[in-house]
Amino acid sequence: MKNKYIPKYNKHEEKFEKLKSEIEEKFQKECSFNPKINTNFQSNKDKAESKDDLYKRLSTPKIVEIQKRQKENELIELKKLSEVCTFKPKISDNNTNYQKKINTVGEVLPEDSNAERVQDRLLRYAEEIKEKKEKLKQENQENLSKKYSFNPEINETSKQLMLKYGNTPLHERVQ
């Protein structure tokens, strides 16, 4: 015969059962929340995406998806604008010819002249300024070299080392 646990103090067991039932009653009174379950919910099983579609969707980068959504939103906005903004001016051929003759700054160019465009003129002007700056730099360097004409005397050993290593940094020369 196996030994079964027989409590010596039955009154403790009775207290325990009583306490347990009180806690359950209290829980039933306080926790009366019953969630409402949506029976019309469609699960993922109903949609049933194929494995190829799933892999394709998961393998595309997030940026591509975001850009695609942005393009779609822009198209929707353009459609809304086109519905609201219906006015389109009619421009005659004379006006378009006149627009071709106008320079980008707004100057009217004579028909026969070979006047250069503003962009070309500004580009040429920038190149001239760049050349002037380079000349001034060279002159400044020549003046400095004339002003500080000190040349140290280097012995033969130093000349040989300089020819061997040149201007290589110290950390590369020391091994």
Secondary structure, 3 states (H helix, E strand, C coil): CCCCCCCCCHHHHHHHHHHHHHHHHHHHHHCCCCCCCCCCCCCHHHHCCCHHHHHHHHHCCHHHHHHHHHHHHHHHHHHHHHHHCCCCCCCCHHHHHHHHHECCCCCECCCCCCCCCHHHHHHHHHHHHHHHHHHHHHHHHHHHHHHCCCCCCCCHHHHHHHHHHCCCCHHHHCC
